[in-house]
Structure formats: structure tokens, C-alpha cells
């Protein structure tokens, strides 16, 4: 287990199943676990149902894609609920989770193509379901936000939106499936203390760089 501290963020390189039991409790879990759908081997070929017309070529990523071969176990998902007061879990429709009245729905404004129209985050929040429209369609992205560090990278704008639904007193946030660190960037930019865990070295290093840059920019404008 390797640990790096960067301002408000503490990042761990390793398997979250091994690391989580050592860390204690947090105010909230905000995470986007692997869904077990083998995302890197999926092919999307159609735009407006016209064969052969693609928005962009599929990007190659450094990892083998093994991280998305299987989803986290039910025991691990249940453990996340034991160590936190609040939970926001993207891909909640893929996991065995209790009924909830508060789904956070991200509408990607993809238009007519072979991609999903959006993604669903399960929560245990005591509020009504909410929808956020935020374009994330190949090269067409809201606020021209950079993309490409991770095959399932979420926009910072979306992660700030989901975090904003947590109770205002929430201070400590953990993402045990950190990827390239988007949850962490959003959390520290909102003044929250963040803990992230990632087992793929290439994404861990990207997350470290992004968290350092995000907090250096905050210090610059402070």
C-alpha cells in the first residue's frame, strides 16, 4: 500500500478491499465503481442509426481493461454503507442496493446514437430524484472540459453537482474506486477533505497530478 498526501487529499495505491478496513469512518462515499460490463471491449458504431458514421475514433488506454471485467462484490458495497453516513454510487442500477427515492440522473445530451442517454447514481439521501443535463458526447463537452484520462471519466461539473446534494455539514469524502481522480478534484475545489483509493498505477499517478494541479490553482487564486 502506497500513500500520498496532497493538501486536502490523501491518496492510496492498492486494492480498496484491503485498505478500507484500516481507514475508519467518513461522512460520505461518492464513487463510480466498475460495473463489470467490460467497457473497453464495447464498440459503438452508429450515429443517427447510420452505419459507419462515428463521432470519433475510440481512444486507446494504457491499462488492460481488467478493472471492469467484474463488479465489486455485494459484501464490499455493503461495507461502504457501514463506514459512511451518506452514499452516492454511480451505476447503482448494476448493484444490489436498497430502494431509494433519490436517484441522481445525469443526462449526457448524447443525441441519437449508440451510447446511453445518461447514467444513474443511487443515493441514500432523503430528497427527491434530480436530473442534471451536462453534455459529454465525444468531442462535444459542456464548458469544453478536458477528457481522456480514463475510459469512464466523469466530468468535474457532474461530480460537483452530486457532492452539492450532500448535507452541508459533510466534510470528509472517500472514493474507493478513484480512477483518474475526478471526485477528488471536485471535492477539494469545494473545500472538502478527500480520500481516494486506486489499484491501477497509471490512473493513480494521473490522479496525483490532477489533485496537485487543482489545489495549486486554488492556492494561486486564494
BELKAGI-V683760 format. One record per helix or strand of 3 or more residues. SS is the DSSP state (H for helix, E for strand). FROM is the first residue (numbers start at 1). TO is the last residue. Records with the same first field share a line. If there is no record, write none. Layout:
# BELKAGI-V683760
SS=FROM-TO ; FROM-TO
This chain:
# BELKAGI-V683760
E=2-6 ; 9-13 ; 26-31 ; 84-90 ; 103-107 ; 118-123 ; 130-133 ; 172-175 ; 193-198
H=16-22 ; 39-41 ; 66-68 ; 74-82 ; 92-94 ; 142-144 ; 156-164 ; 182-189 ; 201-221
